Amino acid sequence: MKTQVLIIGGGIAGLYSALNFPDDISVTLVCKNDLTISNSSLAQGGIAAVLDNENDSTAEHIQDTLRAGKFENNLAHLKIMVDEGPADIQKLISYGVNFTSVQNKLLLTIEGGHTKRRVAFHKDSTGREIMQKLIRAVKLKTNINILPYSTLLNLTPIENGFSALISNDKNVLQIQANYVVLATGGIGRAYEFTTNSSIATGDGIAFAHKLGAKVSNISAIQFHPTACTLGRERFLLSEAVRGEGALLLNHKRERFMHKYDERLELAPRDVVSKAIIDESHATNSNDFYLDISHRDATFIKERFPNIYKRCLQNGVDITREAAPIYPCQHYIMGGICTDSHGFTSINRLLAIGECANTGVHGANRLASNSLLEGLVFARRAAQKITELNNFENLTAPSHEIDTFGVPLPTGTRTKIRKTLQQSYFVTKDKQKAADGLIIINNILEDLAAINYALNRDYIEAYSIATIAKMILQEVLEAK
């Protein structure tokens, strides 16, 4: 089949980009699972923007972002995001997104690293609320063809565009497109412990790297300080919980942030994660807690209903006791390098959302800036493609790719995840990185040498191994 624009990924960036194309441009949107499964849907805290001009300003939002990002941010792109973001939030509201409000005025919260209340939210499930309304809007558009439960197997440049091989449970499709927009999200499943969804395996970054696109800052990984350790899967205790007064406690149930940063619990994520690791070494214990039980029980249940229920299901009532937490892989600041409209160093290939490195986050992401980045640059990508109007005929012949082969050995991805977890977590250790890189290189050699079946299992293993290699190489090259 042929399409003018092929979007790989169905999170907030992929959906919002699709919605910003006019009706006369054909768009095909591919996602690995149901549209409801993405990191965007898991976003709890909210979306940051200057929505109260009396008490906040774009200059202050920019300054807070620069401070959190160690002043390594791309200032030009950051200004674009902060200046244009409020209009995109108003567009979300027009799609029916129900941000929490009082008497028709948005209720704004504060999170770590912010100096003003500028985070719009929907209880503690902002991402899910946004995604539900965007999914509804996308399904109403006749020019958007959605392919759920589908995996990108191969991406090849052709004249005037790309040829993509897409597989689902029933078919293997070859799709030709004038433009490909990678919106594949994060790399969390390259780690043993992550807050990311099951589909976050860095496929877009791996494909772009294979095509020769510039990828940078890949080792700039944000480890969220307050991932709940209850149960096998780590789930997030939102930044907003600390914003509403939650306290961080060590194994003695004592506050400790005063030893590490004057901003205490409201220090940026990287500072808090490093403080927990340092306190762990000082006390010889990995037991840490987040305690909001001193707040009114009704407030907690209404403000954080999903966190309350999730903790209760795992035996902890956060209205009465502290929840166990520890840092966990959460976000990546680096990725596929793009310009201010999402274009990469490969002709007609774009990247938006978490897989893209726009530079707005610098060395560390300020809380709730990720959804804003996804919106702003997704819209700009769609607008630029529309403006260029380069939808020449796609006449390249189809090409045969053999997808058959032996199954990938069980445990391959588990080995990759454990290796990366042990090689780089919160602090960088070159010896551990060097040891881990040897293991990852051996796995990649095996993936290349043996005729494994080309399917989702193989693609995800190849992707996370590629991501792990790039991360560890960058750690070793750092000064």
C-alpha positions as CSV (number, residue, x, y, z in Angstrom):
1,M,0.0,0.0,0.0
2,K,1.0,3.6,-0.4
3,T,0.6,6.6,1.9
4,Q,1.9,10.1,1.9
5,V,2.9,10.1,5.6
6,L,3.7,7.0,7.7
7,I,3.8,7.6,11.5
8,I,5.4,4.9,13.6
9,G,4.1,5.1,17.1
10,G,0.7,6.0,18.7
11,G,1.5,8.0,21.8
12,I,0.8,11.7,22.3
13,A,3.3,12.8,19.6
14,G,2.2,10.3,17.0
15,L,-1.5,11.0,17.5
16,Y,-1.2,14.8,17.7
17,S,1.0,14.9,14.6
18,A,-1.6,12.9,12.7
19,L,-4.3,15.3,13.7
20,N,-2.4,18.3,12.4
21,F,-2.4,17.1,8.8
22,P,-5.1,18.5,6.5
23,D,-7.8,16.0,5.3
24,D,-6.3,15.8,1.8
25,I,-3.0,14.2,3.1
26,S,-3.1,10.5,3.6
27,V,-1.7,9.4,6.9
28,T,-1.0,5.8,8.1
29,L,-0.3,5.4,11.8
30,V,1.3,2.2,13.1
31,C,1.4,1.2,16.7
32,K,2.7,-2.0,18.3
33,N,-0.3,-2.6,20.5
34,D,-3.7,-1.1,21.1
35,L,-3.6,2.7,20.9
36,T,-4.2,2.9,24.7
37,I,-0.8,1.3,25.4
38,S,2.0,3.9,25.5
39,N,4.2,5.8,27.9
40,S,2.0,8.8,27.2
41,S,-1.0,7.0,28.7
42,L,1.1,6.3,31.9
43,A,1.9,10.0,32.4
44,Q,0.5,10.9,35.8
45,G,1.7,14.4,36.9
46,G,0.6,16.6,34.1
47,I,1.7,19.0,31.4
48,A,3.7,22.1,32.1
49,A,3.1,25.5,30.5
50,V,2.6,29.1,31.3
51,L,-1.2,29.2,31.7
52,D,-1.4,31.8,34.4
53,N,0.3,35.0,33.0
54,E,-0.4,37.0,36.2
55,N,1.7,34.7,38.4
56,D,4.0,33.1,35.9
57,S,6.0,33.9,32.7
58,T,7.6,32.1,29.8
59,A,11.0,33.6,31.0
60,E,10.6,31.8,34.4
61,H,9.5,28.5,32.7
62,I,12.6,28.7,30.5
63,Q,14.9,29.4,33.5
64,D,13.5,26.5,35.5
65,T,14.0,24.2,32.5
66,L,17.6,25.4,32.0
67,R,18.4,25.0,35.6
68,A,17.0,21.4,35.7
69,G,18.9,20.7,32.4
70,K,22.2,21.9,33.7
71,F,22.1,24.7,31.1
72,E,22.9,22.2,28.4
73,N,19.5,22.8,26.7
74,N,19.0,23.9,23.1
75,L,17.8,27.4,24.0
76,A,16.2,28.2,20.6
77,H,14.1,25.0,20.7
78,L,13.3,25.5,24.3
79,K,11.9,29.0,23.6
80,I,9.7,27.5,20.8
81,M,8.3,24.9,23.2
82,V,7.6,27.3,26.0
83,D,6.2,30.0,23.7
84,E,4.0,27.8,21.6
85,G,2.9,25.2,24.2
86,P,0.0,27.0,25.7
87,A,-1.8,27.2,22.4
88,D,-1.4,23.4,22.0
89,I,-2.9,22.9,25.5
90,Q,-5.9,25.0,24.4
91,K,-6.2,22.7,21.4
92,L,-6.3,19.7,23.7
93,I,-9.1,21.3,25.7
94,S,-11.0,21.8,22.4
95,Y,-10.7,18.0,21.8
96,G,-12.4,17.6,25.2
97,V,-9.4,17.0,27.5
98,N,-10.8,17.6,31.0
99,F,-8.0,19.2,33.0
100,T,-8.9,19.6,36.7
101,S,-10.4,23.0,37.3
102,V,-12.3,25.0,39.9
103,Q,-15.1,27.2,38.8
104,N,-13.9,26.9,35.1
105,K,-10.4,28.0,36.1
106,L,-7.6,25.5,35.6
107,L,-6.1,24.2,38.8
108,L,-2.3,24.2,38.5
109,T,0.1,22.2,40.6
110,I,3.9,22.4,41.2
111,E,6.5,19.7,40.8
112,G,10.2,19.2,41.5
113,G,12.3,21.9,39.8
114,H,9.5,24.3,39.1
115,T,9.3,27.6,40.9
116,K,5.7,28.3,40.0
117,R,2.5,26.4,39.8
118,R,2.2,25.8,36.1
119,V,1.4,22.1,35.7
120,A,-2.1,21.4,34.3
121,F,-3.4,17.9,35.3
122,H,-6.3,15.5,35.4
123,K,-6.2,13.9,38.9
124,D,-3.2,11.6,38.7
125,S,-4.0,10.2,35.2
126,T,-3.3,13.2,32.9
127,G,-1.7,11.1,30.2
128,R,-4.6,8.7,30.0
129,E,-7.1,11.5,29.8
130,I,-5.2,13.2,27.0
131,M,-4.8,10.0,25.1
132,Q,-8.5,9.0,25.3
133,K,-9.5,12.3,23.7
134,L,-6.8,12.2,21.1
135,I,-7.7,8.6,20.1
136,R,-11.3,9.6,19.8
137,A,-10.3,12.5,17.5
138,V,-8.0,10.5,15.3
139,K,-10.7,7.8,14.8
140,L,-13.0,10.5,13.4
141,K,-10.5,11.5,10.7
142,T,-11.1,9.8,7.3
143,N,-7.6,10.5,6.1
144,I,-5.9,8.6,8.9
145,N,-5.5,4.8,8.6
146,I,-4.7,3.1,11.9
147,L,-2.7,-0.2,12.0
148,P,-2.7,-1.4,15.6
149,Y,-0.8,-4.5,16.9
150,S,1.8,-3.9,14.1
151,T,5.6,-3.9,14.2
152,L,8.0,-2.1,11.9
153,L,10.4,-4.8,10.6
154,N,12.4,-2.9,8.1
155,L,12.8,0.6,6.7
156,T,14.5,1.3,3.4
157,P,15.0,4.6,1.6
158,I,13.5,4.7,-1.9
159,E,13.1,7.5,-4.5
160,N,10.9,10.2,-3.0
161,G,10.4,8.4,0.3
162,F,10.7,5.1,2.1
163,S,9.6,1.5,1.9
164,A,8.5,0.0,5.2
165,L,7.9,-3.6,6.1
166,I,5.1,-3.9,8.8
167,S,3.9,-7.1,10.4
168,N,0.8,-7.8,12.4
169,D,-0.8,-11.0,13.6
170,K,-2.2,-11.8,10.1
171,N,-0.1,-10.2,7.4
172,V,3.2,-8.7,6.4
173,L,2.6,-5.4,4.7
174,Q,4.9,-3.4,2.5
175,I,4.1,0.3,2.8
176,Q,5.6,3.1,0.6
177,A,5.5,6.6,2.1
178,N,6.8,10.0,1.1
179,Y,7.7,10.8,4.7
180,V,8.2,8.6,7.8
181,V,7.7,10.1,11.2
182,L,9.2,8.2,14.1
183,A,7.2,8.6,17.3
184,T,8.3,5.4,19.0
185,G,8.8,6.8,22.5
186,G,11.3,5.7,25.1
187,I,13.9,3.0,25.7
188,G,12.7,1.8,29.2
189,R,12.5,-1.9,28.3
190,A,16.2,-1.9,27.7
191,Y,16.4,-1.8,31.5
192,E,15.5,-4.5,34.0
193,F,13.4,-2.0,36.0
194,T,11.5,0.8,34.3
195,T,8.3,2.8,34.6
196,N,7.8,2.5,30.9
197,S,5.1,0.6,29.0
198,S,5.8,-2.9,27.5
199,I,6.3,-1.4,24.0
200,A,9.0,1.1,24.9
201,T,12.0,-0.8,23.3
202,G,13.6,2.1,21.4
203,D,12.8,0.7,18.0
204,G,12.7,4.1,16.3
205,I,16.1,5.1,17.6
206,A,17.6,1.7,16.5
207,F,16.1,2.0,13.0
208,A,17.3,5.6,12.6
209,H,20.8,4.7,13.8
210,K,20.9,1.8,11.3
211,L,20.0,4.2,8.5
212,G,22.8,6.5,9.6
213,A,20.8,9.2,11.3
214,K,22.6,11.3,13.9
215,V,21.9,10.1,17.4
216,S,23.3,11.8,20.4
217,N,23.1,12.2,24.2
218,I,21.8,8.6,24.4
219,S,23.3,8.1,27.9
220,A,21.4,11.1,29.3
221,I,18.8,8.9,31.1
222,Q,16.5,10.1,33.7
223,F,16.0,7.8,36.6
224,H,12.8,8.8,38.4
225,P,13.5,8.9,42.2
226,T,10.0,7.7,43.3
227,A,9.1,4.4,41.5
228,C,7.1,2.2,43.9
229,T,8.9,-1.1,44.6
230,L,5.7,-2.9,45.5
231,G,5.2,-5.9,43.1
232,R,7.3,-7.1,40.2
233,E,6.4,-4.2,37.9
234,R,7.6,-0.8,39.1
235,F,4.9,1.9,38.9
236,L,5.4,5.6,39.3
237,L,4.5,7.7,42.4
238,S,4.1,10.9,40.5
239,E,6.3,14.0,40.9
240,A,3.0,15.7,41.9
241,V,2.9,13.7,45.2
242,R,6.0,15.5,46.4
243,G,4.5,18.7,44.9
244,E,1.6,18.3,47.3
245,G,3.8,17.8,50.3
246,A,5.0,14.2,50.4
247,L,8.3,13.6,52.3
248,L,11.2,11.4,51.4
249,L,12.4,9.1,54.2
250,N,15.3,6.8,54.6
251,H,15.3,3.3,56.2
252,K,15.1,4.9,59.7
253,R,11.9,6.8,58.5
254,E,13.9,10.0,58.7
255,R,14.0,12.9,56.2
256,F,17.4,13.2,54.5
257,M,17.1,15.6,51.5
258,H,18.4,18.5,53.6
259,K,21.8,16.9,53.5
260,Y,21.9,17.0,49.7
261,D,19.9,20.0,48.3
262,E,18.3,23.1,49.7
263,R,15.2,22.5,47.6
264,L,14.6,19.3,49.7
265,E,11.8,17.1,48.2
266,L,11.2,19.6,45.4
267,A,14.7,19.3,43.9
268,P,14.8,18.0,40.3
269,R,14.6,14.3,39.6
270,D,18.3,13.7,38.9
271,V,19.3,15.4,42.2
272,V,16.8,13.4,44.2
273,S,17.8,10.1,42.6
274,K,21.5,10.8,43.2
275,A,20.7,11.8,46.8
276,I,18.9,8.5,47.4
277,I,21.9,6.5,46.0
278,D,24.3,8.5,48.2
279,E,22.1,8.1,51.3
280,S,21.9,4.4,50.5
281,H,25.7,4.1,50.5
282,A,25.9,6.2,53.7
283,T,23.3,4.1,55.6
284,N,24.0,0.7,53.9
285,S,20.3,0.3,53.1
286,N,18.2,0.4,49.9
287,D,15.0,1.0,51.9
288,F,13.4,4.4,51.1
289,Y,9.9,5.7,51.5
290,L,7.6,8.4,50.2
291,D,5.1,9.6,52.9
292,I,2.1,11.8,52.2
293,S,0.0,10.3,55.1
294,H,0.1,13.6,57.0
295,R,-2.2,15.1,54.4
296,D,-6.0,14.7,54.7
297,A,-7.1,11.3,53.6
298,T,-10.0,12.6,51.5
299,F,-7.6,15.0,49.7
300,I,-5.2,12.1,48.9
301,K,-7.9,9.9,47.5
302,E,-9.4,12.6,45.4
303,R,-6.0,14.1,44.2
304,F,-4.3,10.7,43.6
305,P,-7.0,8.1,43.1
306,N,-5.1,5.8,40.9
307,I,-1.9,5.9,43.0
308,Y,-4.0,5.3,46.1
309,K,-5.7,2.3,44.5
310,R,-2.6,0.8,43.1
311,C,-0.7,1.0,46.4
312,L,-3.7,-0.4,48.3
313,Q,-3.8,-3.4,45.9
314,N,-0.3,-4.0,46.9
315,G,-0.9,-3.8,50.6
316,V,-0.1,-0.1,51.4
317,D,-2.6,2.5,52.4
318,I,-0.9,5.8,51.6
319,T,-3.4,7.8,53.7
320,R,-2.0,6.0,56.7
321,E,1.6,4.9,55.9
322,A,4.6,5.5,53.6
323,A,5.1,3.7,50.3
324,P,8.4,2.0,49.5
325,I,10.3,3.7,46.7
326,Y,13.6,3.6,44.8
327,P,15.0,5.2,41.7
328,C,14.0,3.5,38.4
329,Q,14.6,4.1,34.7
330,H,12.0,6.6,33.5
331,Y,13.0,8.8,30.5
332,I,15.7,9.6,28.0
333,M,16.8,13.1,27.1
334,G,18.8,12.1,24.1
335,G,17.8,10.3,20.9
336,I,17.5,11.0,17.2
337,C,18.8,14.5,16.5
338,T,16.2,16.8,14.9
339,D,15.8,20.4,13.8
340,S,12.9,22.6,15.1
341,H,10.4,20.8,12.9
342,G,11.4,17.2,13.7
343,F,13.6,16.6,10.6
344,T,16.5,14.3,11.1
345,S,19.8,14.1,9.2
346,I,18.2,11.5,6.8
347,N,16.1,13.0,4.0
348,R,12.3,12.7,4.6
349,L,12.8,11.0,8.0
350,L,11.4,12.8,11.0
351,A,11.4,12.1,14.8
352,I,9.1,13.5,17.4
353,G,8.4,12.8,21.1
354,E,10.7,10.9,23.4
355,C,12.7,9.2,20.7
356,A,13.8,12.6,19.3
357,N,16.6,14.7,20.7
358,T,15.3,18.3,20.3
359,G,17.7,19.4,23.0
360,V,14.9,21.1,25.0
361,H,15.6,19.0,28.2
362,G,19.4,19.4,28.3
363,A,21.0,17.0,30.7
364,N,17.8,16.4,32.7
365,R,14.1,16.8,32.0
366,L,12.1,19.2,34.1
367,A,9.0,17.4,35.4
368,S,5.9,17.5,33.0
369,N,7.8,19.1,30.1
370,S,7.7,15.8,28.1
371,L,4.1,16.0,27.1
372,L,4.5,19.6,26.1
373,E,7.5,18.7,23.9
374,G,5.5,15.9,22.3
375,L,2.7,18.3,21.4
376,V,4.7,21.2,20.1
377,F,7.2,19.4,17.9
378,A,4.6,16.9,16.6
379,R,2.4,19.8,15.4
380,R,5.4,21.6,13.8
381,A,6.5,18.4,12.0
382,A,3.0,18.0,10.5
383,Q,2.9,21.7,9.5
384,K,6.3,21.6,7.8
385,I,5.6,18.5,5.8
386,T,2.3,20.0,4.7
387,E,4.0,23.3,3.8
388,L,6.7,21.5,1.7
389,N,4.1,19.6,-0.2
390,N,6.7,17.2,-1.7
391,F,4.4,14.2,-2.3
392,E,5.9,13.0,-5.6
393,N,4.9,9.6,-7.1
394,L,6.2,6.6,-5.3
395,T,7.2,4.3,-8.1
396,A,9.9,2.0,-6.6
397,P,9.3,-1.7,-7.1
398,S,8.5,-3.8,-4.0
399,H,11.4,-5.7,-2.7
400,E,11.4,-9.2,-1.1
401,I,12.5,-9.6,2.5
402,D,12.7,-13.0,4.1
403,T,11.0,-13.0,7.5
404,F,11.4,-16.7,8.1
405,G,14.0,-18.2,10.4
406,V,14.6,-19.9,13.7
407,P,13.0,-18.5,16.9
408,L,15.0,-16.2,19.1
409,P,16.2,-18.1,22.2
410,T,14.2,-17.5,25.3
411,G,15.9,-15.1,27.7
412,T,17.7,-13.0,25.2
413,R,16.0,-9.8,26.1
414,T,16.2,-10.6,29.8
415,K,20.0,-10.9,29.5
416,I,20.2,-7.5,27.7
417,R,18.1,-5.8,30.4
418,K,20.0,-7.2,33.3
419,T,23.3,-6.3,31.7
420,L,22.4,-2.7,31.1
421,Q,20.8,-2.4,34.6
422,Q,24.1,-3.6,36.2
423,S,26.3,-1.5,33.8
424,Y,24.7,2.0,34.2
425,F,22.3,3.0,36.9
426,V,22.0,6.6,38.1
427,T,25.8,7.1,38.4
428,K,28.3,6.3,35.6
429,D,31.0,3.7,36.2
430,K,33.3,3.1,33.3
431,Q,34.5,-0.3,34.4
432,K,31.0,-1.6,34.7
433,A,30.2,0.0,31.3
434,A,33.2,-1.7,29.7
435,D,32.2,-5.1,31.2
436,G,28.6,-4.7,30.1
437,L,29.6,-3.6,26.6
438,I,31.5,-6.9,26.0
439,I,28.3,-8.9,26.8
440,I,26.1,-6.6,24.6
441,N,28.5,-6.8,21.6
442,N,28.4,-10.6,21.8
443,I,24.6,-10.6,21.8
444,L,24.5,-8.3,18.8
445,E,27.0,-10.5,16.9
446,D,24.8,-13.4,17.6
447,L,21.7,-11.6,16.4
448,A,23.5,-10.7,13.1
449,A,25.1,-14.1,12.5
450,I,22.1,-16.5,13.0
451,N,19.1,-16.6,10.7
452,Y,16.5,-15.7,13.3
453,A,12.9,-15.1,12.3
454,L,12.2,-11.4,11.5
455,N,9.4,-10.6,13.9
456,R,8.5,-8.4,16.8
457,D,10.5,-10.6,19.2
458,Y,13.7,-10.2,17.1
459,I,13.1,-6.5,16.5
460,E,12.7,-5.7,20.1
461,A,15.8,-7.7,21.1
462,Y,17.8,-6.0,18.3
463,S,16.5,-2.6,19.4
464,I,17.3,-2.8,23.1
465,A,20.7,-4.4,22.4
466,T,21.5,-1.5,20.0
467,I,20.3,1.0,22.5
468,A,22.4,-0.6,25.3
469,K,25.5,-0.6,23.1
470,M,25.1,3.1,22.2
471,I,24.5,4.0,25.9
472,L,27.5,2.1,27.2
473,Q,29.8,3.4,24.4
474,E,28.8,7.0,25.3
475,V,29.5,6.4,29.0
476,L,32.9,5.1,28.1
477,E,33.6,8.1,25.8
478,A,32.5,10.7,28.3
479,K,35.3,12.8,29.9
